């Protein structure tokens, strides 16, 4: 990782601003907003359910690209337009973290300043052993 620099990228998923998907500093990983972009098209699907699935998949890919796994995640912030989105978020959450005794902390935040078409974003902090 040291030779590549600290920036972490996910192929097919880009921000509108010149920022990486995340950064690794020592054994810590910090993400930018991880959106539900379909990496095969580079586009954000219109429906919330697909965005949630892709957001968690993109988080997993970012972690793998940084040399980590989902077990490395200490906390996830979920930015959503409103609380009615929780069910759509919970589906991929429960698939990725099925064991109630082995999940990262999670905090949901109502947020409205998303880029056009984006309905949900994740933000994580992870620690690599």
DAPE-V441742 format. One record per residue. SS is DSSP state (h for helix, s for strand, l for the rest). OMEGA is omega in whole degrees, 0 to 359 (999 if undefined). BURIAL is b if it has 9 or more other C-alpha atoms within 8 Angstrom, else e. Layout:
BEGIN
ss: <SS,SS>
omega: <OMEGA,OMEGA>
burial: <BURIAL,BURIAL>
END
This chain:
BEGIN
ss: <l,h,h,h,l,l,s,s,l,s,l,l,s,l,l,l,l,l,l,l,l,s,s,s,s,l,l,s,s,s,s,l,l,s,s,l,s,s,l,l,l,l,s,s,l,l,l,h,h,h,h,h,h,h,h,h,h,h,h,h,h,h,h,h,h,l,l,l,l,h,h,h,s,s,s,s,s,s,s,s,l,l,h,h,h,h,h,h,h,h,h,h,h,h,h,h,l,l,l,l,l,l,l,l,s,s,s,s,s,s,l,l,l,l,l,l,l,l,l,s,s,s,s,s,s,s,s,l,l>
omega: <184,181,184,186,186,184,178,182,173,180,177,181,183,171,174,178,181,180,178,176,178,178,175,177,185,180,182,175,179,180,163,174,179,183,183,177,173,184,180,179,185,182,177,177,181,187,182,184,179,178,179,179,180,179,179,177,179,175,180,179,179,179,179,179,178,181,183,176,177,177,180,187,177,182,176,170,178,177,181,181,176,186,179,181,185,182,179,177,184,181,179,176,182,175,183,183,186,184,182,178,182,179,172,173,180,179,178,183,175,189,183,186,179,170,181,177,182,182,184,174,175,172,185,166,181,178,179,180,999>
burial: <e,e,e,e,e,b,b,b,b,b,e,b,b,b,e,e,e,e,e,b,b,b,b,b,e,e,e,b,b,b,b,b,e,b,b,b,b,b,b,e,e,b,e,b,b,e,e,b,e,b,b,b,b,b,b,b,e,b,b,b,b,b,b,b,b,b,e,b,b,e,e,b,b,b,b,b,b,b,b,b,b,e,e,e,b,e,e,b,b,e,e,b,b,e,e,e,b,b,e,e,e,e,e,e,e,e,e,e,e,b,b,e,e,b,e,e,e,b,b,b,b,b,b,b,b,b,b,b,e>
END
